[in-house]
């Protein structure tokens, strides 16, 4: 049995779907602070609880016969983390520490960890490899990097088998009902502006990139979910102390302007002209994954295209805002 923390959230619900379809037994542990019970499929065991509650974690691991954990629960907004660093360190670092203590006490020694490309900060390279220096720019990115350190230390000390997955820019949806309900990423931000009758914003067009806008590696949430399944399968047979750190991206860069143009086309709003505003502090010119290691280690590669991401996200947006 795999326990998926945060399994009622946007990414977590997709991981639940991928792992059940992949033949794994799963249960969900979520405090519902941002998730929704409606996202959890019927028949999947569900426990409402915080990762800061060690007693509840231990009881859940024991009662459900958990043998591995996919840890997705946590806070993920960069701007909010700058304003509330203590909150982010408590939720993301202390929460992970508490989970690891409960796992160690319960003899659960497999962990797939939701990390982030935010650990890299502003890398000055064409492709970001797992060896690229990590210089996070926000408490959120710091909390993910500290989490990786903590997991690697537990692997050395306690034989934990782990895989830390560094997500790049997640988009799309498997089905409309599982779509992202937040408006913090580029695609839903553009949708929100269009719905309000306003032009989408582009933050800066004077970067050293081909069209002057930031370049990012966008990846479909279904690909993210399948990467978790592949990591879990690998850990089921891995030696004690295995500690993998893997980028999860397509290995292809797309500029913000290119993405906005594609979004406008899908939304049938090609006549709208984006509004260019000042750069946002901390935005790197280019952050694109080198995706070789995950292919070599897990036999995994991304399947979905940019247009498939945008079209699936648009269907979800239209369903919620009909």
Secondary structure, 3 states (H helix, E strand, C coil): CEEEECCCCHHHHHHHHHHHHCCCCEEEEECCCCCCHHHCCCCCEEEECCCCCHHHHHHHHHHCCCCEEEECCCCCCHHHHHHCHHHHHHHHHHHHHHHHHHHHHHCCCEEEEEEEHHHCCCCCCCCECCCCCCCCCCHHHHHHHHHHHHHHHHHHHHCCEEEEEEECEEECCCCHHHCCCCCCCHHHHHHHHHHCCCCCEEECCCCCCCCCCCEECEEEHHHHHHHHHHHHHHHHHCCCCCEEEEEECCCCCEEHHHHHHHHHHHCCCCCCCCEEECCCCCCCCEECECCHHHHHHHCCCCCCCHHHHHHHHHHHHHHHCC
